[in-house]
Amino acid sequence: MAEKKNIQTEEDVIRQMMQSSKIQAPENLKYRIIQQIETEKTLIPQKKKRATSKGDTLIDFRSIFGTMYGLLFVFSLLTIVFAGKEAILSSQYIFTALLIVMTLSSFWALTRLDTYLRRKKKTK
């Protein structure tokens, strides 16, 4: 029993020594830390938002319709080389050309719709 009291008093002495050696944080430490974080945030350069302009519309228009006219040119050239000038007036050629035009025009319309919906979502 005496040993238990002796061990307990030794533990109490060690606890008191550890508590007395603790360094206490100053009262305004939290304020200083928050101030430092806010200062660092102001010093870090902010990412600039890319301004969407009408240039994006023009780039989309040129790329999609440029591809369309390129495909039509190559298709027409191959048709003339392999089947002759008369094949240009055939219904098969005209329907294929119309399919190319409608597909890429629809694709351009979908890109415009997508851009509109994204802008609308950002403003909300």
C-alpha positions in Angstrom: 0.0 0.0 0.0 2.8 2.3 0.9 4.4 1.5 -2.5 1.2 2.5 -4.3 1.1 5.8 -2.5 4.7 6.4 -3.2 4.2 5.6 -7.0 1.1 7.9 -7.0 3.0 10.8 -5.4 5.8 10.3 -7.9 3.3 10.5 -10.7 1.8 13.6 -9.3 5.2 15.2 -9.0 6.0 14.3 -12.6 2.6 15.7 -13.8 3.2 19.0 -11.9 6.6 19.3 -13.4 5.3 18.7 -16.9 2.4 21.1 -16.4 4.7 23.8 -15.1 7.1 23.4 -18.0 4.4 23.8 -20.6 4.6 26.9 -22.7 1.3 28.8 -22.7 0.1 30.3 -25.9 -0.5 34.1 -25.9 -4.1 35.2 -25.8 -4.0 36.9 -29.2 -2.4 33.9 -31.0 -5.7 32.9 -32.8 -6.1 36.5 -34.0 -2.5 36.6 -35.3 -2.8 33.3 -37.1 -6.0 34.4 -38.9 -4.4 37.7 -39.8 -1.4 35.9 -41.3 -3.6 33.6 -43.4 -5.6 36.6 -44.7 -2.4 38.4 -45.5 -1.0 35.4 -47.4 -4.3 35.1 -49.4 -4.1 38.7 -50.5 -0.5 38.3 -51.6 -1.2 35.2 -53.7 -2.1 36.3 -57.3 -5.7 35.4 -58.0 -6.5 33.4 -61.2 -8.1 35.6 -63.8 -11.3 34.3 -65.2 -11.2 33.9 -68.9 -13.6 36.2 -70.4 -15.8 34.5 -72.9 -16.2 36.7 -75.9 -17.6 36.6 -79.4 -14.2 35.3 -80.5 -15.1 31.9 -79.2 -18.2 31.8 -81.4 -16.1 32.8 -84.4 -13.5 30.2 -83.7 -16.2 27.5 -83.4 -17.8 28.7 -86.5 -14.6 28.7 -88.5 -13.4 25.3 -87.3 -16.7 23.4 -87.8 -17.7 25.0 -91.1 -14.1 24.9 -92.3 -14.1 21.2 -91.7 -17.5 20.9 -93.5 -16.3 22.7 -96.6 -13.0 20.8 -96.6 -14.9 17.5 -96.5 -17.3 18.6 -99.3 -14.3 19.7 -101.4 -12.5 16.3 -100.9 -15.7 14.4 -101.5 -16.5 16.3 -104.7 -12.9 15.9 -105.9 -13.0 12.2 -105.3 -16.4 11.9 -107.0 -15.2 13.7 -110.1 -11.9 11.7 -110.3 -13.5 8.3 -109.9 -17.0 8.7 -111.4 -16.8 11.8 -113.7 -18.6 15.1 -113.8 -22.0 13.5 -114.3 -21.8 11.8 -110.9 -22.0 15.3 -109.2 -25.6 15.6 -110.4 -26.6 12.2 -109.1 -29.0 11.9 -106.2 -26.6 9.7 -104.3 -23.9 12.5 -104.3 -26.4 15.2 -103.4 -27.9 13.2 -100.5 -24.4 12.4 -99.2 -23.4 16.1 -99.4 -26.6 17.1 -97.6 -25.9 14.6 -94.9 -22.5 16.1 -94.3 -23.9 19.6 -94.3 -26.8 18.7 -91.9 -24.5 16.7 -89.5 -21.9 19.5 -89.1 -24.6 22.2 -88.9 -26.3 20.3 -86.2 -23.0 19.9 -84.4 -22.4 23.7 -84.6 -25.9 24.3 -83.3 -25.3 22.0 -80.3 -22.0 23.8 -79.5 -23.9 27.1 -79.4 -26.6 25.6 -77.2 -24.0 24.2 -74.9 -22.2 27.6 -74.6 -25.6 29.3 -73.9 -26.5 26.8 -71.2 -23.1 27.0 -69.5 -23.3 30.9 -69.4 -26.8 30.7 -68.0 -25.7 28.2 -65.3 -22.7 30.4 -64.3 -25.0 33.5 -63.8 -27.2 31.6 -61.4 
